[in-house]
Amino acid sequence: MTKWNYKGIKAKDLPKGAVIPEGGTAADYETGGWRTKHPVLDKEKCINCLFCYAFCPDSSVIVENGKVVGFDLKHCKGCGICAFECPKDAINMEDE
Amino acid sequence: MVATLKELAAKEDKLSPGHRLCAGCGASVVARMILNASTLPVVVASATGCMEVSTTIFPYTSWRSSFIHNAFENSGATMSGVEAAYRALKRKGKMKDEFNFVAFGGDGGTFDIGLQSLSGAFERGHRMLYVCYDNEAYMNTGIQRSGATPMGAWTTTSEVGKKQAGKIQHRKDLTGIMAAHGGYVAQASPSNWRDLVKKAEKAFAFDGPSFINVLAPCPRGWRFPSEQTIEFARLAVETCYWPLFEVEGGKYKINVKPKTKKPVTEWLKPQGRFKHLFKDVNADKLDELQKFVDDQWDRLLALESACRLD
């Protein structure tokens, strides 16, 4: 969550010039609802090459200590690039 | 030393998710890779375009950095002003922090509308990186032809019919135009991420203006399934339609030379915007496109070997 509290903000309290006082507030916005398919990771097959991380347009591949641990389904739009680019077919796109 | 994916993934992305770019958009892959290559905080400007409208919808912003949008034609001028102001503040001792300055523009905001302000920024020698994410048409307004649209491509303003088979003219060589300005100039593709990250790192380290032209395949405008974005970027490199090269101190260097140069039809055929070119009546168009690609590649090879001589 962001620190800047814009929920229910009154027009007179808005910053001048439509300035957004904090970076990265879009992370609060859910784009996962656009999806018709979601990625599922097969950890047995995954070699942690991180190509899925590199090619994800929505920064939705969660990497911890150099290993793919899952997907950020709040933001994943289900484009399928990760599954298509995976050299080991460790990612499958499954219906919602 | 180029950062590894493991190193890059250990840092928080400088472009947050939650932006409203289409599923499978090539532009956000490009922006993520470029920004994550920066070890310093960044200051970003963007020309009007897909990236600007979908990353900064009030009260949301995807930029985990300072961001400024001014207009369509002047992201080069806006960013040079920001950089000049920063230098003045630093000289007066009012600011100590280090930043990298990055301007993004689509092909509309770079090839056509913003070319003058980019040219000016280069001539004045500001220490900034300008990135063109080239999706080969005005995608934000619904696929209109631009100076970057290849010959033969369908767009809503280069229609396909009895009199015309898509865009009549060839695309312009913007990377060549920028190389003529001096500075550090490169052409890259998200499919070759290591090459792209290396070029971004080089540009950030360069003491002067730099420009990287990056192909950003567009599933909506090019008419292909969203999961194949990176594959189309890769095919563009393998067919030599989109050669990866850099120009440093006026010297050309080709970074990737495909072992076997694939025919350009392999890149064209799966794209819906070139569908009409595969009818018999348009066979000459395919030959012309192949010749365009061959000539461009031969010219690059010649430029590279000419630079080696001295």
Interface residues (C-beta under 8 A of the other chain):
Chain A: W4 Y6 I9 A18 I20 E22 G23 G24 T25 A26 A27 D28 Y29 E30 T31 W34 R35 C49 L50 F51 Y53 A54 F55 C56 P57 D58 S59 S60 V63 G66 D72 K74 H75 K77 G78 C79 G80 I81 A83 F84 E85 M93
Chain B: L5 K6 L8 A9 A10 D13 L15 S16 P17 G18 H19 R20 L21 C22 A23 G24 C25 G26 A27 S28 V29 R32 M33 T55 T56 I57 F58 P59 Y60 T61 S62 W63 R64 S65 S66 F67 P190 W193 P219 P225 S226 E227 Q228 T229 I230 E231
